[in-house]
Amino acid sequence: MTQVSLKDGSIITIRKAVSSDAKEVLEYIHKISSESDFLTFGEGEFHRTIEQQKNFIYDIAKRKNALFIVAEIDGKIVGNLNFSGGLRPRMAHTGEFGLSVLQEYWGKGIGTKLIKNLIQWCKKSETIRKINLKVRNDNHLAIHLYKKLGFKQEGIITRDFLVDNRFYDSIFMGLTID
């Protein structure tokens, strides 16, 4: 568990998610799904029961190359980051993450703090040597954040997202951990 200050001086707690967070995490996910078209799912498209979410959190916690962290303000989950490394030995050193923050907390630096936490965890892991991500090409704020933190563009996937009958390309980005 880490406590850090945000741009506005407020304090957030960043910690690993635990199985007892399952209900609140699902409520959080359902809220963010209606706040942004940049996610891989939209409103009503994330279907997981509380028990399935508990199992997901538990399974992530058991792995050496996976991490699920939440950001809290006054005990309320306001952001999360889920990182998962490869399941086979040849791919265990690399993984991809997803990040989200409640819209009312955008622009406060929560995403930056979550990613920095991930990078530190990867450096200490002695397993993860590369962090990957995929971002929609029109998500300029996220792309700027990733570049600021050292991620490099590595490729483009055309027509990767289909939102409201419109296609969007994705940019693959990566950060080497050595």
HUHUWO-V722349 format. One line per field, one symbol per residue. phi: phi as a letter, one per 40 degrees, with the letter a starting at -180 (. if undefined). psi: psi as a letter, one per 40 degrees, with the letter a starting at -180 (. if undefined). burial: b if it has 9 or more other C-alpha atoms within 8 Angstrom, else e. Layout:
phi->???
psi->???
burial->???
//
This chain:
phi->.bbbccdcgcbbbbaccbdccdccccccccccccbaccccabdgccbacdcccdccccccccccbaabbbbbbfgbcbaaabbbcccbdcbccbabbbbaaddcbcgcgcddcccccccccccccgbcbabbabbccbccccdccccdchcbcbibbcfcbbbfgbcbcbbcbabcbb
psi->hhhiiideeihihhihiideeddddddddddddeeheeieiaheehghidddddddddddddidfihhiihihfehheiihhhhiidideedeiiiiiiihhdeeieeeddddddddddddddededhehhiihiheegdddddddddeeiiheihhifdihhffhiiiihhiihhh.
burial->eeebbbeeeebbbbbbbbbebbbebbebbbbbbbeebeeeebeeebeeebeebbbebbebbeeebbbbbbbbbeeebbbbbbbbbbeeeebbbbbbbebbbbeebbeebbbbbbbbebbeebbebebbbbbbbbbbbebeeebebbbeeebbeeeebebbbbeeeebbbbbbbbbebe
//
